[in-house]
Amino acid sequence: MSGTFYKKGDYNIICDQSGFKIKASDSRKQWDNLKVDKKFFEIRNPQDFVRTRPDRQAVPDPRTEGEDVFLSPGDVTPGDL
C-alpha cells in the first residue's frame, strides 16, 4: 500500500531502494543506512564479518647480501680445483 493515507503519529518517507512513497512505520533501516520498505530489506552478508589471520611474510633470519666478486679471465675459483 502506498503512503497516501492518513495514519495518526506516522509520516511519509521515500524508499531509498524503490523510490516509492511509504509510511515510516512500514520501513526499516538497512546496514548501509538506507531507509527501505520492509519487502526490500536485505540483511548484511555474513562474509563481511570474516576476519583473517595475520600473514607473517618476514624472513626469520635475514642476512645482508654479500659483495659481488668479479673474476678476470683465467682466474680459478676454489670450486673449480
Phi and psi in radians as a Rosetta constraint file:
Dihedral C 1 N 2 CA 2 C 2 CIRCULARHARMONIC -1.340 0.35
Dihedral N 2 CA 2 C 2 N 3 CIRCULARHARMONIC 2.979 0.35
Dihedral C 2 N 3 CA 3 C 3 CIRCULARHARMONIC -1.570 0.35
Dihedral N 3 CA 3 C 3 N 4 CIRCULARHARMONIC 0.611 0.35
Dihedral C 3 N 4 CA 4 C 4 CIRCULARHARMONIC -1.622 0.35
Dihedral N 4 CA 4 C 4 N 5 CIRCULARHARMONIC -0.098 0.35
Dihedral C 4 N 5 CA 5 C 5 CIRCULARHARMONIC -1.670 0.35
Dihedral N 5 CA 5 C 5 N 6 CIRCULARHARMONIC 2.843 0.35
Dihedral C 5 N 6 CA 6 C 6 CIRCULARHARMONIC -1.573 0.35
Dihedral N 6 CA 6 C 6 N 7 CIRCULARHARMONIC 2.337 0.35
Dihedral C 6 N 7 CA 7 C 7 CIRCULARHARMONIC -2.423 0.35
Dihedral N 7 CA 7 C 7 N 8 CIRCULARHARMONIC 2.073 0.35
Dihedral C 7 N 8 CA 8 C 8 CIRCULARHARMONIC -1.038 0.35
Dihedral N 8 CA 8 C 8 N 9 CIRCULARHARMONIC 2.287 0.35
Dihedral C 8 N 9 CA 9 C 9 CIRCULARHARMONIC 1.385 0.35
Dihedral N 9 CA 9 C 9 N 10 CIRCULARHARMONIC 0.072 0.35
Dihedral C 9 N 10 CA 10 C 10 CIRCULARHARMONIC -2.031 0.35
Dihedral N 10 CA 10 C 10 N 11 CIRCULARHARMONIC 2.846 0.35
Dihedral C 10 N 11 CA 11 C 11 CIRCULARHARMONIC -2.465 0.35
Dihedral N 11 CA 11 C 11 N 12 CIRCULARHARMONIC 2.889 0.35
Dihedral C 11 N 12 CA 12 C 12 CIRCULARHARMONIC -1.597 0.35
Dihedral N 12 CA 12 C 12 N 13 CIRCULARHARMONIC 2.540 0.35
Dihedral C 12 N 13 CA 13 C 13 CIRCULARHARMONIC -2.385 0.35
Dihedral N 13 CA 13 C 13 N 14 CIRCULARHARMONIC 2.922 0.35
Dihedral C 13 N 14 CA 14 C 14 CIRCULARHARMONIC -1.782 0.35
Dihedral N 14 CA 14 C 14 N 15 CIRCULARHARMONIC 2.204 0.35
Dihedral C 14 N 15 CA 15 C 15 CIRCULARHARMONIC -1.163 0.35
Dihedral N 15 CA 15 C 15 N 16 CIRCULARHARMONIC 2.216 0.35
Dihedral C 15 N 16 CA 16 C 16 CIRCULARHARMONIC -1.224 0.35
Dihedral N 16 CA 16 C 16 N 17 CIRCULARHARMONIC -0.359 0.35
Dihedral C 16 N 17 CA 17 C 17 CIRCULARHARMONIC -1.507 0.35
Dihedral N 17 CA 17 C 17 N 18 CIRCULARHARMONIC -0.830 0.35
Dihedral C 17 N 18 CA 18 C 18 CIRCULARHARMONIC -1.794 0.35
Dihedral N 18 CA 18 C 18 N 19 CIRCULARHARMONIC -0.431 0.35
Dihedral C 18 N 19 CA 19 C 19 CIRCULARHARMONIC 1.519 0.35
Dihedral N 19 CA 19 C 19 N 20 CIRCULARHARMONIC 0.030 0.35
Dihedral C 19 N 20 CA 20 C 20 CIRCULARHARMONIC -1.441 0.35
Dihedral N 20 CA 20 C 20 N 21 CIRCULARHARMONIC 2.672 0.35
Dihedral C 20 N 21 CA 21 C 21 CIRCULARHARMONIC -1.436 0.35
Dihedral N 21 CA 21 C 21 N 22 CIRCULARHARMONIC 2.227 0.35
Dihedral C 21 N 22 CA 22 C 22 CIRCULARHARMONIC -2.373 0.35
Dihedral N 22 CA 22 C 22 N 23 CIRCULARHARMONIC 2.910 0.35
Dihedral C 22 N 23 CA 23 C 23 CIRCULARHARMONIC -1.394 0.35
Dihedral N 23 CA 23 C 23 N 24 CIRCULARHARMONIC 2.538 0.35
Dihedral C 23 N 24 CA 24 C 24 CIRCULARHARMONIC -1.082 0.35
Dihedral N 24 CA 24 C 24 N 25 CIRCULARHARMONIC -0.554 0.35
Dihedral C 24 N 25 CA 25 C 25 CIRCULARHARMONIC -1.213 0.35
Dihedral N 25 CA 25 C 25 N 26 CIRCULARHARMONIC -0.310 0.35
Dihedral C 25 N 26 CA 26 C 26 CIRCULARHARMONIC -1.670 0.35
Dihedral N 26 CA 26 C 26 N 27 CIRCULARHARMONIC 0.151 0.35
Dihedral C 26 N 27 CA 27 C 27 CIRCULARHARMONIC -1.944 0.35
Dihedral N 27 CA 27 C 27 N 28 CIRCULARHARMONIC 2.850 0.35
Dihedral C 27 N 28 CA 28 C 28 CIRCULARHARMONIC -2.400 0.35
Dihedral N 28 CA 28 C 28 N 29 CIRCULARHARMONIC 2.684 0.35
Dihedral C 28 N 29 CA 29 C 29 CIRCULARHARMONIC -1.690 0.35
Dihedral N 29 CA 29 C 29 N 30 CIRCULARHARMONIC 2.138 0.35
Dihedral C 29 N 30 CA 30 C 30 CIRCULARHARMONIC -1.390 0.35
Dihedral N 30 CA 30 C 30 N 31 CIRCULARHARMONIC 3.008 0.35
Dihedral C 30 N 31 CA 31 C 31 CIRCULARHARMONIC -1.120 0.35
Dihedral N 31 CA 31 C 31 N 32 CIRCULARHARMONIC -0.404 0.35
Dihedral C 31 N 32 CA 32 C 32 CIRCULARHARMONIC -1.723 0.35
Dihedral N 32 CA 32 C 32 N 33 CIRCULARHARMONIC 0.386 0.35
Dihedral C 32 N 33 CA 33 C 33 CIRCULARHARMONIC 1.138 0.35
Dihedral N 33 CA 33 C 33 N 34 CIRCULARHARMONIC 0.405 0.35
Dihedral C 33 N 34 CA 34 C 34 CIRCULARHARMONIC -1.586 0.35
Dihedral N 34 CA 34 C 34 N 35 CIRCULARHARMONIC 2.386 0.35
Dihedral C 34 N 35 CA 35 C 35 CIRCULARHARMONIC -1.615 0.35
Dihedral N 35 CA 35 C 35 N 36 CIRCULARHARMONIC 1.989 0.35
Dihedral C 35 N 36 CA 36 C 36 CIRCULARHARMONIC -2.220 0.35
Dihedral N 36 CA 36 C 36 N 37 CIRCULARHARMONIC 2.798 0.35
Dihedral C 36 N 37 CA 37 C 37 CIRCULARHARMONIC -1.111 0.35
Dihedral N 37 CA 37 C 37 N 38 CIRCULARHARMONIC 2.608 0.35
Dihedral C 37 N 38 CA 38 C 38 CIRCULARHARMONIC -1.000 0.35
Dihedral N 38 CA 38 C 38 N 39 CIRCULARHARMONIC -0.562 0.35
Dihedral C 38 N 39 CA 39 C 39 CIRCULARHARMONIC -1.330 0.35
Dihedral N 39 CA 39 C 39 N 40 CIRCULARHARMONIC -0.255 0.35
Dihedral C 39 N 40 CA 40 C 40 CIRCULARHARMONIC -1.773 0.35
Dihedral N 40 CA 40 C 40 N 41 CIRCULARHARMONIC 0.035 0.35
Dihedral C 40 N 41 CA 41 C 41 CIRCULARHARMONIC -1.164 0.35
Dihedral N 41 CA 41 C 41 N 42 CIRCULARHARMONIC 2.331 0.35
Dihedral C 41 N 42 CA 42 C 42 CIRCULARHARMONIC -2.176 0.35
Dihedral N 42 CA 42 C 42 N 43 CIRCULARHARMONIC 2.336 0.35
Dihedral C 42 N 43 CA 43 C 43 CIRCULARHARMONIC -1.358 0.35
Dihedral N 43 CA 43 C 43 N 44 CIRCULARHARMONIC 2.796 0.35
Dihedral C 43 N 44 CA 44 C 44 CIRCULARHARMONIC -1.289 0.35
Dihedral N 44 CA 44 C 44 N 45 CIRCULARHARMONIC 2.480 0.35
Dihedral C 44 N 45 CA 45 C 45 CIRCULARHARMONIC -1.167 0.35
Dihedral N 45 CA 45 C 45 N 46 CIRCULARHARMONIC 2.268 0.35
Dihedral C 45 N 46 CA 46 C 46 CIRCULARHARMONIC -1.053 0.35
Dihedral N 46 CA 46 C 46 N 47 CIRCULARHARMONIC -0.405 0.35
Dihedral C 46 N 47 CA 47 C 47 CIRCULARHARMONIC -1.165 0.35
Dihedral N 47 CA 47 C 47 N 48 CIRCULARHARMONIC -0.311 0.35
Dihedral C 47 N 48 CA 48 C 48 CIRCULARHARMONIC -1.201 0.35
Dihedral N 48 CA 48 C 48 N 49 CIRCULARHARMONIC -0.309 0.35
Dihedral C 48 N 49 CA 49 C 49 CIRCULARHARMONIC -1.790 0.35
Dihedral N 49 CA 49 C 49 N 50 CIRCULARHARMONIC 0.069 0.35
Dihedral C 49 N 50 CA 50 C 50 CIRCULARHARMONIC -1.250 0.35
Dihedral N 50 CA 50 C 50 N 51 CIRCULARHARMONIC 2.279 0.35
Dihedral C 50 N 51 CA 51 C 51 CIRCULARHARMONIC -2.006 0.35
Dihedral N 51 CA 51 C 51 N 52 CIRCULARHARMONIC 2.456 0.35
Dihedral C 51 N 52 CA 52 C 52 CIRCULARHARMONIC -1.773 0.35
Dihedral N 52 CA 52 C 52 N 53 CIRCULARHARMONIC 2.847 0.35
Dihedral C 52 N 53 CA 53 C 53 CIRCULARHARMONIC -1.463 0.35
Dihedral N 53 CA 53 C 53 N 54 CIRCULARHARMONIC 2.595 0.35
Dihedral C 53 N 54 CA 54 C 54 CIRCULARHARMONIC -1.138 0.35
Dihedral N 54 CA 54 C 54 N 55 CIRCULARHARMONIC 2.457 0.35
Dihedral C 54 N 55 CA 55 C 55 CIRCULARHARMONIC -1.816 0.35
Dihedral N 55 CA 55 C 55 N 56 CIRCULARHARMONIC 1.871 0.35
Dihedral C 55 N 56 CA 56 C 56 CIRCULARHARMONIC -1.409 0.35
Dihedral N 56 CA 56 C 56 N 57 CIRCULARHARMONIC 1.951 0.35
Dihedral C 56 N 57 CA 57 C 57 CIRCULARHARMONIC -1.862 0.35
Dihedral N 57 CA 57 C 57 N 58 CIRCULARHARMONIC 0.037 0.35
Dihedral C 57 N 58 CA 58 C 58 CIRCULARHARMONIC -1.304 0.35
Dihedral N 58 CA 58 C 58 N 59 CIRCULARHARMONIC 2.557 0.35
Dihedral C 58 N 59 CA 59 C 59 CIRCULARHARMONIC -1.292 0.35
Dihedral N 59 CA 59 C 59 N 60 CIRCULARHARMONIC 2.330 0.35
Dihedral C 59 N 60 CA 60 C 60 CIRCULARHARMONIC -1.141 0.35
Dihedral N 60 CA 60 C 60 N 61 CIRCULARHARMONIC -0.608 0.35
Dihedral C 60 N 61 CA 61 C 61 CIRCULARHARMONIC -2.316 0.35
Dihedral N 61 CA 61 C 61 N 62 CIRCULARHARMONIC 1.389 0.35
Dihedral C 61 N 62 CA 62 C 62 CIRCULARHARMONIC -1.279 0.35
Dihedral N 62 CA 62 C 62 N 63 CIRCULARHARMONIC 2.526 0.35
Dihedral C 62 N 63 CA 63 C 63 CIRCULARHARMONIC -2.303 0.35
Dihedral N 63 CA 63 C 63 N 64 CIRCULARHARMONIC 2.641 0.35
Dihedral C 63 N 64 CA 64 C 64 CIRCULARHARMONIC -1.324 0.35
Dihedral N 64 CA 64 C 64 N 65 CIRCULARHARMONIC 2.678 0.35
Dihedral C 64 N 65 CA 65 C 65 CIRCULARHARMONIC -1.340 0.35
Dihedral N 65 CA 65 C 65 N 66 CIRCULARHARMONIC 2.367 0.35
Dihedral C 65 N 66 CA 66 C 66 CIRCULARHARMONIC -1.235 0.35
Dihedral N 66 CA 66 C 66 N 67 CIRCULARHARMONIC 2.915 0.35
Dihedral C 66 N 67 CA 67 C 67 CIRCULARHARMONIC -1.258 0.35
Dihedral N 67 CA 67 C 67 N 68 CIRCULARHARMONIC 2.591 0.35
Dihedral C 67 N 68 CA 68 C 68 CIRCULARHARMONIC -1.276 0.35
Dihedral N 68 CA 68 C 68 N 69 CIRCULARHARMONIC 2.390 0.35
Dihedral C 68 N 69 CA 69 C 69 CIRCULARHARMONIC -2.031 0.35
Dihedral N 69 CA 69 C 69 N 70 CIRCULARHARMONIC 2.086 0.35
Dihedral C 69 N 70 CA 70 C 70 CIRCULARHARMONIC -1.825 0.35
Dihedral N 70 CA 70 C 70 N 71 CIRCULARHARMONIC 2.351 0.35
Dihedral C 70 N 71 CA 71 C 71 CIRCULARHARMONIC -1.735 0.35
Dihedral N 71 CA 71 C 71 N 72 CIRCULARHARMONIC 2.511 0.35
Dihedral C 71 N 72 CA 72 C 72 CIRCULARHARMONIC -1.503 0.35
Dihedral N 72 CA 72 C 72 N 73 CIRCULARHARMONIC 2.797 0.35
Dihedral C 72 N 73 CA 73 C 73 CIRCULARHARMONIC -1.016 0.35
Dihedral N 73 CA 73 C 73 N 74 CIRCULARHARMONIC 2.305 0.35
Dihedral C 73 N 74 CA 74 C 74 CIRCULARHARMONIC 1.654 0.35
Dihedral N 74 CA 74 C 74 N 75 CIRCULARHARMONIC -0.194 0.35
Dihedral C 74 N 75 CA 75 C 75 CIRCULARHARMONIC -1.251 0.35
Dihedral N 75 CA 75 C 75 N 76 CIRCULARHARMONIC 2.545 0.35
Dihedral C 75 N 76 CA 76 C 76 CIRCULARHARMONIC -2.002 0.35
Dihedral N 76 CA 76 C 76 N 77 CIRCULARHARMONIC 2.359 0.35
Dihedral C 76 N 77 CA 77 C 77 CIRCULARHARMONIC -1.571 0.35
Dihedral N 77 CA 77 C 77 N 78 CIRCULARHARMONIC 2.754 0.35
Dihedral C 77 N 78 CA 78 C 78 CIRCULARHARMONIC -1.026 0.35
Dihedral N 78 CA 78 C 78 N 79 CIRCULARHARMONIC -0.481 0.35
Dihedral C 78 N 79 CA 79 C 79 CIRCULARHARMONIC -1.330 0.35
Dihedral N 79 CA 79 C 79 N 80 CIRCULARHARMONIC -0.295 0.35
Dihedral C 79 N 80 CA 80 C 80 CIRCULARHARMONIC -1.541 0.35
Dihedral N 80 CA 80 C 80 N 81 CIRCULARHARMONIC -0.094 0.35
